[in-house]
Amino acid sequence: MLPGVLIAFLVSLWALVLEKPDAIPGIWAMGYGAAVCAAGMFSVREVRIFGVVELVSGAVAFLFFSYWMASLYVLAVTFGVYHIAFGLWLMRRYGR
């Protein structure tokens, strides 16, 4: 997972240098999605699906939300709601 998160960190620093902080939530969602997709190759299929959903959400946030508050809402959904939803899905499917 390190390459995806490291690249997201470095691109976020570059976005700060360019004074484009609105892009950071999309960058992080895409970097985290890439990292989860990579980790999902060694896990159950649902983890890869979660990574793809994160990637798509990051791309949507990066391309269509150009102001800070909308980007933060997308970040809250991708890191909050998606984790809860996928956690419940995994618990229902593989839990006790």
N, C-alpha and C positions, 0 to 999 in steps of 0.2 A: 504494500500500500504506500510505501514511502515515496516512490517517484511521483504519483499523482498529487499527493499532498505537498511535496516539495516544489513541484512546478506551480501549483496554485499559490504557494507562498511567494515564490519569486515573481510571478506575474502580478500578484497583488502589490508587491513593492514597486514594480514598474508602473502600475496604474496610479499609485500614490505620487510617484515622481512626475507623471504626466498630468497630475491633478484631476484624475477621473475616478474618484472613490465610488461612484455609482456602479461601476463595473465589478467591484470586489465581491459582492454577494453572488453574482453569476459565476465569477471565476472560481470561487470556493465550492459552489454546488457542482460545477463541472469537474473540478479536480477531485473532489470527494467521490463523485460518481464514477470517475475513471478508476480510482483506488478501490472502490467497492466491487466494480466489475472485475478487476484483476484478482481480488481476493475471492470473489465468487467462483472463479475457475477451480478452486479447491474446496468448494462447499456445495450446498444444495442449489438447485436451479433458481429458487426464489431470491437468493442473494444477488445473482447476476441480474435478475429482473429489477431488483431494487436499485442496482447501480445504473442500469439503463434509464430508469425513471428519474434518478438524480441528474444524469447527464442531460436528458431532455429538458428538465425543469431549469437547469442552469443555463442552457442555451436560450430558453424562453426569457429568463430573467436578463440575460446578457444582451439579447437583441431587442426586446420590446419594452423593457422598463428602464427609462433613462433618468429617473430621479431617485434619490436616496430612499425615501420612505417606501415606495413600491418595491424597490430591490430588497429592503429589509423584510417586508412582508413575505416575499417569495422565499427568502432565506429561512424565515420562521416556519413556513410551511414545509420546505424541503428537509430541514433538520429537526423539526418538531413533529408535525402531523404525520409525515411519511414514516418516521421511525416508529411511532406508536402504531400506525396502521399495519406496517410490515411486521412489527413485533407480534401484534395480535394474530396476524395471518400465520406466521411461523409457529406461534404457540398453539393455535388451533390445529394446524396440520401435523406438527411434530411433537407437541407438548403432551403432558399427561392429563 
